[in-house]
Amino acid sequence: MNKIVSALGKFSLLLPGMPGFEAFERDVVLKLTPEAVLRPHTKMELLEIVKICQKEKIPYTATACRTSVTGASVSDRGILISLEKLNRVLTRPEPHRYGMSVQAEAGIMLKDFQKAVEDKGYFYPPDPTSWEEIQLGGSVATNATGENSYHYGSSRNYILGLEYIDKNGNLVWLERNLNPLNLPKQKNLAGYSLELEPLDLLIGSEGTLGIITEIKALLLPKPNAFLSLMLFVKNETEALRLAQRLDQHKQSLHLICLEYMDEPATQFIKKRSSRFFVPQGCSSLYIKTETPEGKTVEEFEDEFLQLVCELYSQSISMSPELIDHSILAKDYLELLEFRRMRHHVPATINEISVVNQKTGGGKVSSDWWVPIEHLVEHFAWMREEIKKLNLPSAIFGHIGNGHPHVNIMPKTAEEKQASIEFTKKCMLRAASLGGGVCGEHGLGKIKTWALPLQWDQVSIDKMKSVKAEWDPEGLAAPGNIFV
Ligand SMILES: Cc1cc2nc3c(=O)[nH]c(=O)nc-3n(C[C@H](O)[C@H](O)[C@H](O)COP(=O)(O)OP(=O)(O)OC[C@H]3O[C@@H](n4cnc5c(N)ncnc54)[C@H](O)[C@@H]3O)c2cc1C
């Protein structure tokens, strides 16, 4: 602590016990106390802080809004650097060879950034469920995805350039050469993306390769009107088969989102929804479509609903009358309500986790993914395993990408250990089916053990050598990704 005060005392230090410090000790799953928190007002101040850390060998972790569910943005080693004051949009939308682009500071809230570009008639697609609560920089450092990633891809697909602070305390600009829209759309966030361009190493690096200061984003024209539909299904296997059929008709339905919520998750949204009726005892599929060019919402609505009803009746034999309870959202407020209902599922699970933590439990969640053709089989296997565990669970998420969030909610340390073992088995099996161990949330500090479930030793050694080259002293976000 004395070292920190003497090295960084000229900046405004937030120290343990001071008002406001507590907020920096927790993300969603971990409580870790840093030695101090710094909140630079300008890029130059940030640069000076990082240079001092590098000279004095003080570990530093970039922190944004701490919605990470892996302990990635909290630390008990060295300081946290919050980018919350570096929050400006820096340019107007301007032409770029791949479309329109705009540049902003990393600490801007994602929702403010999106609103600013929408006000100019454009669209920045990444839409994590937590979009109202996160920073643009946090979303890039985790390569965030959301419900619309089914169609639009992950944050990576919209990054044209990044500025970061390198190992010598210099600001370095990395520009993209390839069209990001042509990059793979699956997120697969477990370690670094070795096969792409240098800036792709930073995207999803969870703060371990340096602090991102500025971001140049690719913008799309504002999309046509959306329609969202929530379908209720009695039987899980039938729901998954319906999801596969919807996926096969993705183009003709113009689907941009295909999500699943099992029965417990559907009951969480039932509690949140005052506006819509959600039936008991069923799971749900939530789909979203974008009106195609040249058609009005009304024209497309009939066509869309007709095809969905056909697919529903071909796939669902148990309680087919549930189709009558389907909910359609069309206007802005209804669509926002759907989005918030969907957000209520992970938010409720996180609340349960906080209560369970008091007795040694919490939540054990995973975000493995499998190619969609393996979904039904992998789910059937997993349900048998959950029965053996005999613990409360809730499953929801991006089923169109073969990527559900499986949450087990143990109350004791022993139950938690059993849940972790179960999760490891699911991940390993997903990887063996051609999928991945981690499609969204990263490894942070609590899932470093999952890296070898996905990658062989040669790939892990390559990642370690990237880390050694970019951050030889191991000062940037220590403890994330690697043990
Ligand atoms: C209810 C809920 C729903 C969620 N839904 C989704 C979802 O749909 N999709 C999804 O992808 N995630 C989701 N998440 C996880 C989380 O919101 C995302 O990972 C998000 O991108 C993190 O943003 P943040 O601003 O909170 O970053 P933080 O949690 O503060 O930081 C995350 C990581 O980024 C690093 N970092 C932050 N800023 C910088 C920077 N400027 N330079 C370098 N590194 C930096 C940190 O060191 C840390 O490793 C959800 C979380 C919750 C609690």
The ligand as a Gaussian input file, in Angstrom:
#p B3LYP/6-31G(d) Opt

LIG

0 1
 C      -27.440000      -9.792000     -16.033000
 C      -26.265000      -9.940000     -16.955000
 C      -26.471000     -10.243000     -18.301000
 C      -25.379000     -10.392000     -19.163000
 N      -25.614000     -10.641000     -20.476000
 C      -24.578000     -10.753000     -21.338000
 C      -24.812000     -10.992000     -22.722000
 O      -25.931000     -11.088000     -23.182000
 N      -23.727000     -11.103000     -23.535000
 C      -22.454000     -10.960000     -23.062000
 O      -21.510000     -11.043000     -23.869000
 N      -22.212000     -10.748000     -21.758000
 C      -23.228000     -10.626000     -20.887000
 N      -22.987000     -10.403000     -19.564000
 C      -21.599000     -10.280000     -19.087000
 C      -21.062000      -8.831000     -19.107000
 O      -22.124000      -7.900000     -19.016000
 C      -20.236000      -8.570000     -20.350000
 O      -19.070000      -9.348000     -20.333000
 C      -19.864000      -7.085000     -20.549000
 O      -19.296000      -6.913000     -21.826000
 C      -18.897000      -6.553000     -19.494000
 O      -18.929000      -5.135000     -19.549000
 P      -18.524000      -4.234000     -18.321000
 O      -18.574000      -2.827000     -18.790000
 O      -19.318000      -4.534000     -17.118000
 O      -17.010000      -4.706000     -18.094000
 P      -16.299000      -5.239000     -16.786000
 O      -17.065000      -6.354000     -16.193000
 O      -15.980000      -4.105000     -15.882000
 O      -14.944000      -5.787000     -17.419000
 C      -14.936000      -6.971000     -18.171000
 C      -13.513000      -7.292000     -18.630000
 O      -13.092000      -6.298000     -19.542000
 C      -11.851000      -5.720000     -19.132000
 N      -11.918000      -4.311000     -19.525000
 C      -12.880000      -3.407000     -19.252000
 N      -12.618000      -2.246000     -19.843000
 C      -11.435000      -2.398000     -20.512000
 C      -10.617000      -1.546000     -21.298000
 N      -10.956000      -0.286000     -21.563000
 N       -9.469000      -2.061000     -21.804000
 C       -9.101000      -3.339000     -21.565000
 N       -9.834000      -4.187000     -20.818000
 C      -10.992000      -3.719000     -20.304000
 C      -11.798000      -5.937000     -17.630000
 O      -10.462000      -5.980000     -17.168000
 C      -12.469000      -7.301000     -17.522000
 O      -11.538000      -8.300000     -17.808000
 C      -24.059000     -10.257000     -18.670000
 C      -23.853000      -9.964000     -17.326000
 C      -24.939000      -9.801000     -16.474000
 C      -24.682000      -9.455000     -15.040000

